[in-house]
């Protein structure tokens, strides 16, 4: 549901909730319905001292967000590294070496065929075409 279809007071309440992260935590921990908090907010107003215990200082919230972001980045990096380690453990280096040798010999064979094709194509041309004689 987009914000356009919501009542303006509901939009204001969403903004209020987002600026009070401890209130969100309290709602999740206690299992209180959001409707109850909305009604309190509508009756008391957002400037009521009741809400100060839920407001987090701006600096604290920024620090916590940065810690969470850094921690998640580190987790992702270690997870990726662990996956790479698992992949390398399961690789049979002898098989990789054999595959590389087959690949190399295949490329050599293709190069030889191309070289032979060029030679036969070049010798099939008439001698006067090779020297550029009788061109229009």
C-alpha positions, 0 to 999 in steps of 0.5 A: 500500500502506498503512502498516498492511500494512507490517512495523513495521521497514519503517515505522521505516526509512521514517521514518529515510529521511525524516529523512535527506534526503542519504541519499535523494539518495545513493540516487538518484544512485548507483542503489543498491537501497533494500534494501541501505540497509535491510539496513545500517540493520537491522544497524547501527541508526539511531544508528550514526556511519555515518549522520551524513554523511547527516543534514542539520541541521534548520535547513538542511533548513527553509531549503531547503524554504522556498527550494524553495516560494518558487521554485516559487511564483515559477515558477507566477506567472511562468508564469501571467503569461506565459500571460496575455501570450500570450493578450492578444497573440493577441486582436484588439481590433477583433473584441472591440470589434465583439462588444461592440457586437453584444452591446450592441445585442442587450441594447437590442433585448431591453429594447425587446421587454420594454417593448413586452410590458409595454405590450401586456399592460397595455393588454389588461386591462379598464379596470375591472381597471386601476382595481381595480373589482369585485374580490372 
